[in-house]
Amino acid sequence: MQGMLSRPINILFKNRTCRRSLGILFCVFTLVTAVTPALAQRPYEMIIPIAAGGSMDLISRAVAEALSQELGEPVIPENKVGAGTLIGIRDVAGDKSADGRRLLITGVGYTTLQFKQGGVAFDKNMLKPVFYVGWQPTVLFTRSSIPAKNFDEFLSWAKNQSDGVTFASSGIGSSPHIAAEAFSEATGVKIVHVPMGGSSKFRPALAGGHVDAVFDAPATRELVDSGQLKAFFVGLDHRLPDWPELPASSDVGLGGFMAGTWYGIFVPASTPDEVVEKLNATLNAAIRRPVVQERSRMFGISLAGGSVQDFKAFLQADYEKTAKLIQSRGLVIP
């Protein structure tokens, strides 16, 4: 009997190494199981659908940095460029993840692309609005050789141009283009649209006298200070704090005229509403951080914030306003 009892014990002792290995494997499995969910979470990404270097890119990077500070983990900004912001928009719209970690920051192109010739360029139902970052007004800049010292003189000159006033833009349906069309609608000035593919191209063309005018960001003021351009008003109902001598729309008889672009953040439609609401709350805190406050002042951006519903209401109003302008002007967005 004693020999029979000792046999299993002997087997156990002989297999002590095996038992030790199994114990180690069990601990490793428990550790991996506990850690895997955190490791499996992909990093936050903020898709910027335009080239690096412009005001939209730089404010987007500031928001990404501030959001990273709020979340306590990296938010990686990535430029996905092409087709008038469409490549970047489709990239996020087509993301099937439901984790709220792939964000899109975009602007007026979100609206104008819904009027693309041949049908909408993307299904807006594939995106969920999250947060209204703010509004960046644009200023009416002209070449310095135009014989006008103020807006009234410019308007008189412009109405006497039988061939029209050439307005540059970064492309058909861009915010400078939409602003120029709205200006023509409001004043009766005949315009000739000259799409040029970005501010790096149209600013030198304007300074060189190759085009007459453009609606561009307030940061282009440096070319006014150097005498290369003139500026007549900002497309806002109030003056810019950092440029108080520049008239607002209401100062030049164009009350209610708004020229500029908005910036907002979206996520794929599969993102749960509770994740969207949490992101909204975090972004409201993020835009109060110094990096965003300083960058917004640099580019004349009026920060907005607010709820998801606030942003949805803004988008609907922007859609209706753009639809009316496109119809009345007979615009074609290719």
C-alpha positions in Angstrom: 0.0 0.0 0.0 2.8 2.4 1.0 4.5 1.7 -2.4 1.3 2.4 -4.2 0.8 5.8 -2.4 4.4 6.8 -3.0 4.2 6.3 -6.7 2.0 9.3 -7.6 4.1 11.4 -5.2 7.3 10.3 -6.9 5.7 11.2 -10.3 4.8 14.6 -9.1 8.3 15.3 -7.7 9.8 14.0 -10.9 7.7 16.4 -12.9 8.4 19.4 -10.7 10.1 21.1 -13.6 7.0 20.6 -15.7 4.8 21.9 -12.9 7.0 25.0 -12.5 6.8 25.7 -16.3 3.0 25.4 -16.2 2.9 27.8 -13.4 5.0 30.3 -15.3 2.8 29.9 -18.3 -0.3 30.5 -16.3 1.1 33.8 -14.8 2.2 35.0 -18.2 -1.2 34.2 -19.7 -2.9 36.1 -16.8 -0.6 39.1 -17.4 -1.1 39.2 -21.1 -4.9 38.9 -20.7 -4.9 41.9 -18.3 -2.6 44.0 -20.5 -3.9 43.1 -24.0 -7.0 45.4 -24.1 -4.8 48.5 -23.4 -2.2 47.4 -25.9 -4.9 46.7 -28.5 -6.2 50.3 -28.4 -4.9 52.2 -31.4 -3.6 55.7 -30.9 -5.8 58.7 -31.6 -5.4 60.2 -35.0 -6.6 63.6 -36.3 -6.9 63.6 -40.1 -6.3 67.0 -41.7 -7.5 67.0 -45.3 -5.3 69.8 -46.6 -1.6 70.3 -47.1 0.7 71.2 -44.2 1.6 74.8 -43.5 -1.7 76.8 -43.8 -3.9 78.2 -41.1 -6.2 75.2 -41.1 -3.3 72.8 -40.7 -1.7 74.8 -37.9 -4.9 75.3 -35.9 -5.6 71.6 -36.3 -2.2 70.7 -34.9 -2.8 73.0 -32.0 -6.2 71.3 -31.3 -4.5 67.9 -31.6 -1.8 68.9 -29.1 -4.4 70.3 -26.6 -6.6 67.2 -27.0 -3.6 65.0 -26.2 -2.9 67.0 -23.1 -6.5 66.5 -22.0 -6.6 62.8 -22.8 -3.1 62.0 -21.4 -2.1 60.1 -24.5 -0.9 61.1 -28.0 -3.2 62.4 -30.7 -1.3 62.1 -34.0 -2.1 64.7 -36.7 -1.9 63.4 -40.2 -2.4 65.3 -43.5 -4.4 63.3 -46.1 -4.5 65.6 -49.1 -6.4 65.6 -52.4 -9.6 66.2 -54.4 -10.5 69.4 -52.5 -10.4 67.7 -49.0 -12.4 64.7 -50.3 -9.6 62.2 -49.8 -9.3 63.0 -46.1 -13.1 63.1 -45.6 -13.6 59.7 -47.2 -10.7 58.2 -45.2 -12.5 58.9 -42.0 -16.0 58.3 -43.3 -14.9 54.8 -44.4 -13.4 53.9 -41.1 -15.5 51.0 -39.6 -14.1 51.2 -36.1 -16.4 52.3 -33.3 -13.8 53.6 -30.9 -13.8 57.3 -31.6 -10.0 57.4 -32.2 -10.0 58.5 -35.8 -11.1 62.1 -36.1 -11.5 64.4 -39.0 -11.1 68.1 -38.8 -12.4 70.0 -41.8 -14.3 73.1 -42.9 -16.4 74.6 -45.7 -15.4 71.8 -48.1 -17.6 69.5 -46.0 -20.6 71.6 -47.2 -19.7 72.5 -50.7 -18.8 68.9 -51.6 -22.4 67.9 -51.0 -23.3 70.0 -54.1 -20.7 68.3 -56.3 -21.8 68.0 -60.0 -23.1 64.5 -60.7 -24.1 63.8 -57.1 -22.8 64.3 -53.6 -19.1 63.5 -53.2 -19.6 61.6 -50.0 -22.5 60.4 -47.8 -22.6 62.8 -44.8 -24.5 60.1 -42.9 -21.2 58.2 -42.7 -19.9 60.9 -40.3 -21.0 62.1 -36.9 -20.5 65.8 -36.0 -18.6 66.1 -32.7 -17.4 69.6 -32.1 -17.5 73.1 -33.6 -14.0 74.5 -33.2 -14.6 78.0 -34.5 -14.9 80.5 -37.4 -12.0 82.1 -39.2 -13.0 85.2 -41.0 -11.4 86.4 -44.2 -10.4 89.8 -45.3 -10.9 91.5 -48.7 -7.4 92.0 -50.0 -6.5 93.7 -53.3 -3.4 94.4 -55.3 -1.8 97.6 -54.2 -2.1 99.3 -57.6 -5.9 99.5 -57.5 -6.8 103.3 -57.3 -8.8 103.2 -54.0 -8.1 104.3 -50.5 -11.2 102.9 -48.8 -14.0 100.5 -49.5 -16.4 103.0 -51.1 -13.7 103.9 -53.6 -12.9 100.3 -54.3 -16.6 99.5 -54.8 -16.9 102.4 -57.3 -13.8 101.2 -59.2 -15.0 97.6 -59.2 -18.4 98.4 -60.6 -16.8 100.2 -63.5 -14.8 97.2 -64.6 -16.7 96.0 -67.6 -14.6 92.8 -67.9 -15.1 92.0 -64.2 -12.8 92.0 -61.2 -10.5 88.9 -61.0 -10.9 87.1 -57.7 -8.3 84.4 -56.9 -9.1 81.3 -54.8 -7.6 78.0 -53.7 -10.1 76.2 -55.9 -13.7 75.9 -56.9 -15.9 75.6 -53.9 -13.2 76.8 -51.5 -13.9 79.4 -48.9 -12.2 82.2 -50.9 -14.4 81.3 -53.9 -17.6 81.1 -51.9 -16.8 84.5 -50.3 -16.1 86.1 -53.7 -19.5 84.8 -55.1 -21.3 86.0 -52.0 -19.6 89.4 -52.3 -20.7 89.7 -55.9 -24.3 88.7 -54.9 -24.3 91.3 -52.2 -22.8 94.2 -54.2 -23.6 93.5 -57.8 -19.9 93.6 -58.7 -19.0 91.4 -61.7 -16.3 88.9 -60.8 -14.1 86.6 -62.7 -13.1 83.6 -60.6 -9.4 82.5 -60.9 -8.8 79.2 -59.0 -5.1 79.0 -58.3 -4.6 76.0 -55.9 -3.7 77.6 -52.6 -2.5 80.7 -50.8 1.2 79.9 -51.6 0.2 80.6 -55.2 -2.4 83.3 -55.1 -0.7 85.6 -52.6 2.4 86.1 -54.8 0.0 86.5 -57.9 -2.0 89.2 -56.0 1.1 91.0 -54.8 2.5 90.9 -58.3 -0.7 92.5 -59.8 -1.7 89.4 -61.8 -5.1 89.2 -60.1 -7.2 91.9 -58.5 -8.5 90.6 -55.2 -9.0 87.7 -52.9 -10.7 86.9 -49.6 -7.9 85.5 -47.4 -7.0 85.0 -43.8 -6.1 88.0 -41.6 -2.5 86.7 -41.3 -1.9 88.0 -44.9 -1.9 91.5 -43.2 1.9 91.3 -43.3 1.7 92.0 -47.1 -0.4 95.1 -46.3 2.1 96.3 -43.8 4.8 95.9 -46.4 2.8 97.9 -49.0 2.3 95.0 -51.3 -1.5 94.7 -50.8 -4.5 96.7 -49.7 -7.2 95.5 -47.2 -10.7 97.0 -47.2 -12.8 95.0 -44.7 -13.1 91.8 -42.7 -16.1 89.5 -43.3 -17.4 89.8 -39.7 -20.1 91.9 -37.9 -17.4 93.2 -35.6 -13.8 94.4 -35.9 -10.8 92.2 -35.2 -9.2 92.8 -31.8 -5.7 92.6 -33.3 -6.6 94.8 -36.3 -9.0 97.4 -35.0 -8.5 99.9 -37.8 -9.8 97.4 -40.4 -13.5 98.0 -41.0 -16.0 95.2 -40.4 -18.8 94.2 -42.9 -21.3 96.4 -41.0 -18.9 99.4 -41.2 -18.9 99.3 -45.0 -22.7 98.9 -45.5 -22.6 95.1 -45.8 -24.3 94.2 -42.5 -24.7 90.4 -42.1 -22.1 89.6 -44.7 -19.9 86.8 -43.4 -16.8 85.7 -45.3 -14.5 82.9 -44.0 -14.5 79.3 -43.1 -15.4 77.2 -40.1 -13.5 74.3 -38.5 -15.2 71.3 -37.0 -14.5 67.8 -35.9 -16.2 64.6 -37.0 -15.9 60.8 -36.3 -17.1 57.8 -38.3 -20.9 57.2 -38.0 -20.3 53.9 -36.2 -19.0 55.7 -33.1 -21.4 55.3 -30.2 -23.2 58.5 -29.0 -21.7 58.3 -25.5 -18.2 58.3 -27.0 -19.1 61.3 -29.2 -20.4 63.2 -26.1 -17.3 62.4 -24.1 -15.1 63.7 -27.0 -17.2 66.8 -27.2 -16.7 67.5 -23.5 -12.9 66.9 -23.7 -12.6 69.1 -26.8 -14.5 71.9 -25.0 -11.8 71.7 -22.3 -9.0 71.4 -24.9 -9.7 74.7 -26.7 -9.3 76.6 -23.5 -5.6 75.5 -23.3 -3.0 78.1 -24.2 -1.7 76.4 -27.3 -5.2 76.7 -29.0 -5.9 80.2 -27.6 -2.6 81.6 -28.9 -2.9 79.9 -32.3 -6.4 81.1 -32.8 -5.4 84.7 -32.0 -2.6 84.4 -34.5 -5.1 83.5 -37.3 -8.0 85.6 -36.2 -10.1 82.5 -35.4 -13.2 83.0 -33.1 -13.3 79.8 -31.0 -16.8 78.4 -30.6 -17.2 75.2 -28.7 -20.6 74.1 -27.4 -22.6 70.9 -27.6 -22.9 68.3 -30.4 -26.4 69.7 -31.1 -25.0 73.2 -31.4 -22.6 72.0 -34.1 -25.4 70.1 -35.9 -27.5 73.2 -36.0 -24.6 75.2 -37.4 -24.0 72.7 -40.1 -27.6 72.7 -41.2 -27.7 76.5 -41.4 -24.4 76.5 -43.4 -25.9 73.9 -45.8 -29.0 76.0 -46.4 -27.0 79.2 -46.9 -24.6 77.5 -49.3 -27.4 75.9 -51.2 -29.1 79.2 -51.7 -25.9 80.8 -53.0 -25.0 78.0 -55.4 -28.5 78.1 -56.8 -28.7 81.9 -57.2 -25.2 82.1 -58.7 -25.5 79.0 -60.9 -22.3 77.6 -59.5 -21.0 74.2 -60.6 -18.8 72.2 -58.2 -16.8 69.8 -60.4 
